Amino acid sequence: MTASLSPSHRSRQQSTADHRSLNRAGLHSLPSLEPQQPLHLVVPEGQLQVHTAPYRGSFGTVLSQALRAAGLGSRVAVMQFLKGGVAQGPEAAITLCDRMVWMRPAVMGCLSEPAGPSESPTVIAVQEVWKVCRRHLASADLDQLVLDELGLAIALGYLDEAEVRDSLDARPGSMDVIITGPSIPESVMGLADQVTELRRGF
């Protein structure tokens, strides 16, 4: 019959002899570990990302990723400020994957000219899309908000730079905001956690 002694049955002399043997061999016993604190859940933290390029229409991959995120259960909105032609607007936004809202201004073509008077239907249509964005930024009801050609909408005079900057600066910490397109103002760039610049064109 074989018997084994647990450490509690070992004599103090035997333990001392064991330590001496280890020391002679150049080995040292491991220090006792302090008990670790239990893991805590981390609050999700969103990012402000900028994807910019010197030309328009260069960020189809961002839109594909937004669609994929919605398909995986995230609440997503894609707002295209200058892409018209389908007369959407806030009242006719399209929902995809039951999770992604896609909105364009209620205009009949893509916008590339400077804005006209502030009361013109085209300017109002773009600003209506921005009003929806501001509501999302204030209520934190999305996981991801894509703002396509936001910088160009500012540069052409459809949106006010200071108002956009202030709304982005006060964005909820849990929401990812992704800005795409050319002409991103420096004041918005300064808020970004990540900037991706595409330098090669067609």
C-alpha positions as CSV (number, residue, x, y, z in Angstrom):
1,M,0.0,0.0,0.0
2,T,1.3,3.5,-0.9
3,A,0.5,6.5,1.3
4,S,1.1,10.1,0.5
5,L,1.4,12.9,3.0
6,S,-0.3,16.2,2.3
7,P,1.7,19.4,3.1
8,S,-0.2,19.8,6.3
9,H,1.3,16.5,7.6
10,R,4.9,17.5,6.8
11,S,7.0,18.4,9.8
12,R,8.6,21.8,10.2
13,Q,12.1,20.3,10.1
14,Q,11.3,18.6,6.7
15,S,10.0,21.9,5.3
16,T,13.2,23.7,6.4
17,A,15.4,20.9,4.9
18,D,13.5,21.3,1.6
19,H,14.2,25.0,1.5
20,R,17.8,24.4,2.2
21,S,18.0,21.9,-0.7
22,L,16.4,24.4,-3.0
23,N,18.8,27.1,-2.0
24,R,21.8,24.9,-2.5
25,A,20.5,24.0,-6.0
26,G,20.2,27.8,-6.8
27,L,16.4,27.5,-6.8
28,H,14.0,29.7,-4.9
29,S,10.4,29.0,-3.9
30,L,7.8,31.1,-5.6
31,P,6.3,34.0,-3.7
32,S,2.7,33.6,-2.6
33,L,0.2,35.3,-4.9
34,E,-2.0,38.0,-3.6
35,P,-5.7,37.3,-4.2
36,Q,-6.9,39.2,-7.3
37,Q,-9.9,41.4,-7.5
38,P,-12.8,40.0,-9.5
39,L,-13.2,41.3,-13.1
40,H,-15.4,44.2,-13.7
41,L,-17.4,44.8,-16.9
42,V,-16.1,47.7,-18.9
43,V,-18.6,50.4,-20.1
44,P,-18.6,50.4,-24.0
45,E,-16.7,53.4,-25.3
46,G,-17.4,54.7,-28.8
47,Q,-15.0,56.5,-31.1
48,L,-15.2,59.4,-33.5
49,Q,-13.6,58.2,-36.7
50,V,-12.8,60.2,-39.8
51,H,-12.3,58.6,-43.3
52,T,-11.3,61.2,-45.7
53,A,-10.0,61.5,-49.3
54,P,-9.5,64.2,-51.9
55,Y,-12.5,63.0,-54.0
56,R,-16.1,61.9,-53.4
57,G,-17.5,58.4,-53.4
58,S,-14.5,56.7,-51.9
59,F,-16.0,55.0,-48.8
60,G,-18.2,52.1,-49.9
61,T,-16.4,49.9,-47.4
62,V,-17.6,52.0,-44.5
63,L,-21.2,51.6,-45.7
64,S,-20.7,47.9,-46.1
65,Q,-19.4,47.7,-42.6
66,A,-22.3,49.6,-41.3
67,L,-24.7,47.2,-43.0
68,R,-22.7,44.2,-41.5
69,A,-22.9,45.8,-38.0
70,A,-26.7,46.2,-38.4
71,G,-27.0,42.5,-39.5
72,L,-25.1,41.5,-36.3
73,G,-27.6,43.4,-34.1
74,S,-26.2,46.9,-33.7
75,R,-28.5,50.0,-34.1
76,V,-27.1,51.9,-37.1
77,A,-28.0,55.0,-39.0
78,V,-26.3,56.1,-42.3
79,M,-26.9,59.8,-43.2
80,Q,-25.9,61.0,-46.6
81,F,-26.1,64.7,-46.8
82,L,-25.4,65.4,-50.4
83,K,-26.5,62.2,-52.2
84,G,-30.0,62.8,-53.5
85,G,-32.0,61.4,-56.3
86,V,-34.4,59.1,-54.3
87,A,-36.4,61.8,-52.5
88,Q,-36.1,60.2,-49.1
89,G,-35.9,62.8,-46.3
90,P,-36.8,62.0,-42.7
91,E,-40.3,60.9,-43.6
92,A,-39.2,58.3,-46.2
93,A,-36.0,56.8,-44.7
94,I,-35.3,53.2,-45.5
95,T,-34.7,50.5,-42.9
96,L,-32.4,47.6,-43.7
97,C,-31.8,44.5,-41.7
98,D,-34.5,45.8,-39.3
99,R,-31.6,47.7,-37.6
100,M,-30.1,50.2,-40.0
101,V,-31.8,53.4,-41.1
102,W,-30.6,54.9,-44.3
103,M,-31.5,58.5,-45.1
104,R,-30.8,61.0,-47.9
105,P,-32.2,64.5,-48.3
106,A,-35.4,64.9,-50.2
107,V,-33.9,66.3,-53.3
108,M,-33.9,65.0,-56.8
109,G,-30.2,64.9,-57.6
110,C,-26.7,64.8,-55.9
111,L,-25.6,68.2,-54.6
112,S,-22.2,69.6,-55.7
113,E,-22.9,73.4,-55.9
114,P,-22.7,75.9,-53.0
115,A,-25.9,76.3,-51.0
116,G,-28.3,79.0,-52.0
117,P,-30.4,81.1,-49.6
118,S,-31.0,79.5,-46.2
119,E,-34.8,79.2,-46.9
120,S,-34.3,77.4,-50.2
121,P,-35.9,73.9,-50.4
122,T,-32.5,72.2,-51.0
123,V,-30.8,73.8,-48.0
124,I,-33.8,72.9,-45.8
125,A,-33.8,69.3,-47.1
126,V,-30.1,68.9,-46.0
127,Q,-30.7,70.5,-42.7
128,E,-33.7,68.3,-42.0
129,V,-31.3,65.3,-42.2
130,W,-28.9,67.0,-39.9
131,K,-31.7,67.6,-37.4
132,V,-32.3,63.9,-37.2
133,C,-28.6,63.4,-36.6
134,R,-28.6,65.9,-33.8
135,R,-31.5,64.0,-32.1
136,H,-29.6,60.8,-32.3
137,L,-26.5,62.4,-30.9
138,A,-28.5,63.9,-28.0
139,S,-30.5,60.7,-27.2
140,A,-27.7,58.1,-27.5
141,D,-30.2,55.7,-29.1
142,L,-27.7,54.3,-31.7
143,D,-24.6,52.2,-31.6
144,Q,-23.2,53.6,-34.8
145,L,-23.9,56.8,-36.8
146,V,-22.3,57.3,-40.2
147,L,-22.2,60.9,-41.5
148,D,-21.4,60.7,-45.2
149,E,-19.9,63.9,-46.8
150,L,-20.5,65.9,-43.7
151,G,-17.4,68.0,-44.3
152,L,-18.4,68.8,-47.8
153,A,-21.9,69.8,-46.7
154,I,-20.2,72.3,-44.3
155,A,-17.8,73.5,-47.0
156,L,-20.6,74.1,-49.5
157,G,-22.6,76.1,-46.9
158,Y,-25.5,73.7,-46.2
159,L,-24.5,73.2,-42.5
160,D,-22.9,75.4,-39.9
161,E,-19.5,74.3,-38.8
162,A,-19.7,75.5,-35.2
163,E,-23.0,73.8,-34.7
164,V,-21.8,70.5,-36.1
165,R,-18.6,70.7,-34.0
166,D,-20.5,71.4,-30.8
167,S,-22.9,68.5,-31.4
168,L,-20.1,66.1,-32.1
169,D,-18.2,67.3,-29.1
170,A,-21.2,66.5,-26.9
171,R,-21.8,63.1,-28.5
172,P,-22.6,60.2,-26.2
173,G,-19.6,58.2,-25.1
174,S,-21.0,54.8,-26.1
175,M,-21.8,55.7,-29.8
176,D,-19.4,55.2,-32.7
177,V,-19.6,58.2,-35.1
178,I,-18.0,57.8,-38.5
179,I,-17.5,60.8,-40.8
180,T,-16.6,60.1,-44.4
181,G,-15.7,62.2,-47.4
182,P,-13.5,65.2,-48.4
183,S,-13.1,68.7,-46.9
184,I,-13.3,67.7,-43.2
185,P,-12.8,70.9,-41.2
186,E,-9.9,71.1,-38.9
187,S,-12.2,71.8,-35.9
188,V,-13.9,68.4,-36.6
189,M,-10.6,66.6,-37.3
190,G,-9.4,67.8,-33.8
191,L,-12.2,65.8,-32.2
192,A,-11.4,62.5,-34.0
193,D,-10.0,59.5,-32.2
194,Q,-8.9,58.0,-35.5
195,V,-8.3,59.5,-38.9
196,T,-7.9,57.4,-42.0
197,E,-6.8,59.3,-45.2
198,L,-7.0,57.7,-48.6
199,R,-4.4,59.4,-50.7
200,R,-4.6,57.6,-54.0
201,G,-7.5,58.4,-56.3
202,F,-8.9,56.8,-59.5
